[in-house]
Amino acid sequence: MYVITEVEPLEDKITLTDLGVEVEVFSVSDDRIMVITGYIDLSEMQNGDTVVLREYIAIEPYGIPKGFNTVSYSDVQADPIVCFPLKVIRGAYRVTVKQTAGTPRSFKYQFFKFIIEPI
């Protein structure tokens, strides 16, 4: 049987200053089993803006994360909160944001890392 032994919240805001530059939002690495979830708020986006969110995962402890999910968002978002569903991993996880068009914006985010260990 396994239980959650640790919760690490991370809440902040990332302010982009340049177009076309991939910027790390959140990154974790651990050799224990982790459950990762979180949100990014794209409500600052305006018409003409394009933002790319990308997730990376390493499936070995302390490995180099590789891309596995890339999603592009354009213009004002009717539903601006992007949810990153639960991921259970033992390795590393990383989320980045890159704005490719429009005026560089700021985005609030909230992520949680849960450590799962045997009892």
N, C-alpha and C positions, 0 to 999 in steps of 0.2 A: 504494500500500500504506500502511496505517496501523499505528501501534504505540502501546502505552500509554506515555506519557511522564511521568505523574505519578499518584500514588495519595495520596489524602487520607482517612485514617480518622477517624471521629468516634465515640467511645464515651463514654457518660455515663449519668446517671439523671435523670429528670424527676420532680419531686414536685409533684403537683397540690394546691392548697389550697382551691379552690372548685368547686362543681358548676356545670355549664352554661357554663363559660368555655373557649373554644378556645385551646389553648396550642401554640406552635410547638415542634416537636421537632428538626427538621432543615431547613435551607434552603441552597440553593446557586444561584449564577447565574454564567454564563460565556458568552462568545461562541465558545468552542471546543467541540468535540464532547465530551460527557461520557457516561459510563456510570455509572448510580447503582444501588445495591442496598443492602439492609440488613435489620435485624431489630428488632422490639420484643418484649420479654418481658412478657406479661400474667399471670405466675404469682402476682402479688400480689392479683389479683381474688378476691373472695369472693361468695357468694350474695347477691343484692340489688344488686350493682354492675352498672352499664352504662357501657361506654366506646365512644366513636366515634373511629375513626381515619380521617383524610381526607388524600388526596394531591391536590396541585395541580401543574400544569405550564404553563409559558409556552413556546410554540413559536417565539418570536423572541428573539434575544439580549437579555438584560436586560429582558424584557417582564414584565408583571404576571401571575403564575401564576393559572390558573383551575382550579376544582375538576374532577376527572375520576374520582375513585374514593372512595366513602365506604362504610365497613363498620362495623357495630355489633356489639359483643360483650357478652354478659350472663353473669353468674354466674361460678363457678369454671370455668376452661378446661381441658379434658382435654389439649389440645395447646396450651400457652400461648405458644409462640414464633410470632409473626406474621412471615412473610417478605414482603419487598417485592421482587418479581422485577426482574431487570435492565431498566432503561429507558435507551435511547440518545436523548439530546436535545442540542440546541444552544439554550440559553435558560435557563430557571430551573425549579427543582423544590423542592417544599416538602411536609413532612409535619406534621400537627397531631394532637393528641389532645384530646378533651373528655370528661370524665366527667359523665354526666347523672343517675346514681342511685347510691346507696350512700355509702360513706365514701371521701373522696378518697384516692387511692393513689399510690405511686411506681412507675415503670416504667423498667427498664434498656433501653438501646438501643445499637445498633451500626450505623453506616452507612459506606459507602465511596463516594468519588467518584474515578473514573478519568478522566483526560484522555487523549483519543485524538487523535493528530496524524499528518499525512502524513510519510513519511520521504523 
